[in-house]
């Protein structure tokens, strides 16, 4: 594998690990609750129920 391929693989691995860490932090901090509530509110407004 040439140097460019190794660099690209390293960048991919770092981005995947960073994404997994940030998702875990969001789940542990209960951030999904506020995101879900906002999504429900937007959906109900779009349908016209709320």
LINPE-V759847 format. One record per residue. RES is the residue in one small letter. SS is DSSP state (H for helix, E for strand, - for the rest). PHI is phi in degrees with one decimal (none if undefined). Layout:
RES|SS|PHI  RES|SS|PHI
//
This chain:
x|-|none  x|-|-79.1  x|H|-64.4  x|H|-65.5  x|H|-65.4  x|H|-67.6  x|H|-64.0  x|H|-63.6  x|H|-64.9  x|H|-66.1  x|H|-62.9  x|H|-60.9  x|H|-62.9  x|H|-64.4  x|H|-66.4  x|H|-65.7  x|H|-64.5  x|H|-61.8  x|H|-61.7  x|H|-63.9  x|H|-65.3  x|H|-66.7  x|H|-63.8  x|H|-62.6  x|H|-61.8  x|H|-64.7  x|H|-67.9  x|H|-66.7  x|-|-87.6  x|-|59.4  x|H|-70.5  x|H|-63.9  x|H|-65.8  x|H|-68.8  x|H|-65.3  x|H|-63.6  x|H|-61.9  x|H|-65.8  x|H|-63.7  x|H|-64.8  x|H|-62.8  x|H|-64.3  x|H|-64.1  x|H|-66.1  x|H|-67.7  x|H|-67.6  x|H|-71.0  x|-|103.3  x|-|-80.5  x|-|-89.2
//
